[in-house]
Amino acid sequence: MAMKIVILEDNADRREAMRECLQDRFYHFEAVFFDEPAALVEYLRAHLPETAVISLDHDLELRPDHEGRLIDPGTNDI
């Protein structure tokens, strides 16, 4: 089982740049990307023992909720 590099990043261009760099230099790791914290936390609950590195985005974009209000995905209860 390949060890994982788990990344929280909501910007598609940065994700692609990171993916290319990781494939070139750290190809023996599986890179797993998330664009919102809740899904990342849920994934880590099941896969933390096989995770070697966790990278967290520090500037997540605001997102509209189901009522159209903008929320900060980094400050919600998980």
C-alpha positions in Angstrom: 0.0 0.0 0.0 1.4 3.4 -1.0 1.8 6.0 1.6 -0.3 9.1 1.0 0.3 12.8 0.7 -3.0 14.4 1.6 -3.6 18.0 0.4 -6.3 20.6 1.1 -6.3 23.1 -1.8 -9.3 24.7 -3.4 -7.5 26.4 -6.3 -7.5 24.2 -9.4 -4.3 25.7 -10.9 -2.3 25.2 -7.7 -3.7 21.6 -7.4 -2.5 20.9 -10.9 1.0 22.4 -10.3 1.3 20.4 -7.0 0.1 17.2 -8.7 2.8 17.6 -11.5 5.6 18.3 -9.0 4.6 15.4 -6.8 4.3 13.0 -9.7 7.8 14.0 -10.8 9.6 13.9 -7.5 7.5 11.8 -5.1 5.9 9.3 -7.5 6.1 6.5 -5.0 3.5 8.4 -2.8 -0.2 8.6 -3.6 -1.4 12.2 -3.8 -4.9 12.8 -2.5 -6.5 16.2 -3.0 -9.5 17.8 -1.3 -11.1 21.2 -1.8 -13.0 21.5 1.4 -12.0 20.6 5.0 -14.9 18.3 6.0 -14.1 15.8 3.3 -10.4 15.9 4.2 -11.1 15.2 7.9 -13.5 12.3 7.0 -10.8 10.8 4.8 -8.1 11.2 7.4 -10.3 9.4 10.0 -10.0 6.3 7.8 -6.5 6.8 6.3 -4.3 8.6 8.9 -2.1 5.5 9.5 -1.1 5.4 5.9 -0.7 9.2 5.5 2.9 10.5 5.4 2.3 14.2 4.8 -0.7 16.6 5.3 -0.7 20.0 3.5 -3.4 22.5 4.4 -4.5 25.5 2.3 -4.5 28.7 4.4 -6.7 30.8 2.1 -9.8 28.9 1.2 -12.3 30.8 -0.9 -15.7 31.7 0.4 -18.5 29.5 -0.9 -22.3 30.0 -1.1 -24.4 27.8 1.2 -27.8 26.4 0.2 -29.4 29.8 0.9 -26.8 31.7 -1.1 -25.0 33.1 1.9 -21.2 33.1 1.7 -19.5 30.9 4.2 -15.9 30.3 5.1 -15.3 26.5 4.7 -12.4 26.7 7.1 -14.5 27.8 10.1 -17.4 25.4 9.9 -17.9 22.7 12.5 -16.6 19.3 11.3 
